[in-house]
Amino acid sequence: MTAITISTVGFGEIAILDAKTKLFTVFFILISLTVFAYAVKEMTQYFLSVNIFEKMKQKKMKKLISSFNDHTLICGFGRNGRQAADRLEKHSQTIVVIESDPQIIAAHQDQFNFLQGDARQDDILIQGNIDKAKHLIVALPNDVDNIFVVLSARELNPNLKIVSRLSDPNNLSKLKNAGADHIIMPEKIGGDHMASLLMVPNLIRFLEELSWSGDASPNLEEIAIDDLPSQYLNRSIADLEIHTKTKCNVIGLRDDQNQLTINPAADIKLLPKSILIILGDVKAIKKLKQMFDFD
């Protein structure tokens, strides 16, 4: 009778009940229903609070991220992180954004691959497949957090190219020592940009129009000499025939000593560890990549 009552089957009494037993059964049924309702409430509340569907989605995302190679990690999705992600997306780069705010993730999760968590934790960076990543952008609002993330990332992947945001110039040396390859101070860039608009407005307008999207927009690209086919090594820039075949122009050369030559002569030799800086529209850059079989 207890099993029949708790399971709410209740297909009939198996014995004739006296008055006391009937009274007990009434209370027993009421108590059983109360316990059952309470159990349903607690289970529902548990699933809603845990958000099992969101956890399943995050698990699926982690599995996807684990398959990435040569991707870019972005820590922090504030103004700087968002602009970097938008720009990289136009360049068809694989991006993984580490962000702790679930509301920010919910608003942009259809556009980017998000990993929810604290970028200062090594396990979150590891979940972002940092050992196979190519680039890291650290755009957290706090300098101390940025230094900590850069330090951890450099330890996890010594070959990573790291760009970090910085607010206080006094922390510049600390961030460099932590392992950042490039350091950006948005406030300084903003002030320089406003002053330049007054002094050289047409130059700034040209630089602003440099873009990775649009078939007719000017586009800058860099090519490492080491990535070129071996037959071009120690040859001259003229031997590449870049302008003839693609309509691109070589506007700069950074040699193995990190010295930049603007508008290099056509007879300059292509030495290892040097980088060419190329200017052309998107179609021309696409031809250039096809010419040298670049991705």
N, C-alpha and C positions, 0 to 999 in steps of 0.2 A: 504493500500500500504506500510506503514511503517513496519507493522508486516511481510508482505510478503518479503520485502527487507531484514530486519535484520535476519530473519530466513533462508535466502538464498533459499526459495522455488521458488519464481519467476515464477509461472506457467502462468502468463499472466497479462496484464493490465486490470483493471476494468473500465477504462475510457480513452477516447482519450486525449492525452497530447499535450499541445502546446509546442513551442520551449523553453520557459522559464522553464516550469515544467520539461521537459526532461533534461535540463541542470542541474537543481537542483537535479533531481533524480540521474544523473551520479555522482555528487559530494557526494550525500548522500550514494550511494552504496560504493564508494571508502572509505569514512570516516567510514562506518559501518564495512567494511572488515578490515580496519586498527585497529579499536577498538577490533574487534573479535580476530585478530591475536595477539594483545598486551595482551588480556586477557588469551589466550592460553599460551603465553610465560610466563606470571607471574604465572599462575597455575602450569605449568611444573616446573618452577624454584623453586616454593614453595615446591612441593613434593620431588624434588631432594635434596634440602637443608635440609628438615626435615627428609628425608630418612624414609618414613613411614613403609617400610618393615623391617628396622632395629628396629624401635620402636615396631612393632608387635612381632618380635623375642624376644626383651627384656621383653615385657609384658608376653609372654609365659614362659620365663625363670623365672621371678619373681613368677609366679603362681606355677611352679614346685618347686622352692626353699621353698615356703611357706608350702609345704607338708613334708619337711625334719624334722627328729628328730635325736638327738645325732650325728649330723654331725660336721665337722671341718671347721671353717672359716679361710681363709688365706688372710691377708691384705697385698697387695703388691706382684707383680709377677716378682721381679728381680731375681738375681741368687739364693739367699737363699730361697725365696718363691717358685721358680720353683723346686728346689731340694727337698724341703719338700713335694710339691704336687706330684712329681714323686714317692717319697718313700711311701707316704700314699696310692697312687693309687695301688701300688703293694700289699699293705696290705688290699685291697678291702674296703677302707674307703670312705664314702661319703664326697665330698669336695665341698666347695663353695669359689671361689676366688673373692675378691673385688679388682678391678683394674681400674684406671682412664684413662689409655692410650688405646684408641680404636684400635690402630695398634697392640699392644700386644695381645689384646683380639681376634682380627681377625685372628692372626697367630696360636692361640691355642684353639679357641672356640670349635673345634670338639673333644677335649680331656677332657676338664674340664668344670664345670658349672661356668660361669662368671657372675658377677654382676658389671656393669659399674657405677663408682661413686667414691666419696671421702670418704675413710674409716674414716676420722675424723668427718664426719657428723653422728649424731645419727640416722637419718632416713635411711641412707644407711645400717647401722648395723642392724636396725630393719627389713629392707627389706631382709637382709641375714638370718632372722629368728634366731637372736642371743639368744633370750630367750629360744629356744629349742636346741641350739647347745651344744655340749659336750666339744669341744676344740677350742682354738683360737691361731693362729700363727700370730704374728705381725712382718712383715719383711719389713717395710718401711725404706728408706735410711737415714732418719733424726731422731735422737734420740728424739727431742721434739715432733715430730709427733707420734712416737711410744708410748711415755709416755701419750700423750693425748688420743690415741686410747685405750690403756690399762685402763686408768682411766674411760673412757666412757663405755667400755665393762664391767668392773667390776660392775659399777653401774646398767647396764641393766640386767646383769646375775651374781649374786653373787656366783653361784656354778660353773662357767666356769673355766676350767683349761687353764691357759694362758702361752704361751711361747713367749718371745719377743726378738728381735734382739737388740743389743746395740753396739755402736761404741766407745764412750768415757767412760772410767771407772769412771769418776767423776759423771756420771749420774746414777750410779748403785743404790744408796740408793733411789733416786727419783723414779726410775722404780719399785723398790720393794714396796715402799710406795703407788705407784699408783695401785698395785694389781697384779703384774706379779708373777706367781708361779715359773717359770724358766727363767733365763736370759742367752742368748748366745752371746758371743763376737767372731765373726768369725775370726778376726785378731789374737786374743790370741790363739784360737784353732789351727789356721794354724801354728803359731810359735811353739807351744808345739808339734804339730804333726811332724814337720820337725826335731826337736831335738830328739824326741822319735825314729824316724827312724834310727838315728845314734846309740842310746844307746840300744834299745830293738827292733830291726827290725822284728824278728820273731813274737813277741807279737803283734806288730802293724799290721803285715800282717794278723794274725789271726783275729784281730778286724775288719780289712777292709773287710774280707771275710764273716763276719756276714751279713746275708741278709734275706729279707722277700720273696725272690723269688728263685725258683730252688729247685727241690726235694731233692738234696743231700747237699745243703748248710747249714752251721750251723745257728741256729736261736735262739735268746733269746726271752723269753716271761716272763711276770710277771702275777701272780695270787693273787688276794686279798683273804685273808682267809674268809672275810665276804661274798664273792661271792660263796663259796663252799657250797654244801649241808649241812644242819645243823648237820647231824650225824658226820661230820668230825671235828666240833668245839671242841677244848680242847683235841683232839687226837694227836698222834705223826705224824711226817713226814713219818715214816715207815708205818703207817696205811693207808696212801694214795696209797701205792704200785705203785707209778708213774713209777719208772724204770722198774718194772716187767711187767706192762701192756702197756707201751708206749715207753720204751727205752729212755725216757727223764731223765735228771739228775737235781737234785736240787743243784744249785751252790751258792745260797745266800738266806738269810732271813733278811728282814728289819722289826724290831718289832714296837710296838706301840709307842715307844720312839724315833723312827727314827734311831735306831742303826742298822748297817749292820753287819751281821755275814756271813763270807765267808765259804763255804762248811759246812753248819750246820750239827750237829750230827743227826742221824736218830731218836733219842728219844726226840728231842726238841718238846715241845707242840705247837700246832697251836692255837694261841690266837687271839681274835678279833683285827682288825685294823693292822694286820701284813700282809706282802706281801712276797710271794715266788718268787724267780728268777729262771727260768727254762732254761736249755740249751738242744737243740735237733735239728734234721733236720726238714724240713718242714712237712714231713709225720708224724714224731713223735709228733710234735706240734699239727697237725690236729687231731691225735688220742687223745691227751690230752684234747683238747677242746670238742671232742665228748664224752669223758669219763665223763666230768663234765657238759656236756650240755651247753657249752659256745658258743656264736655267733662267 
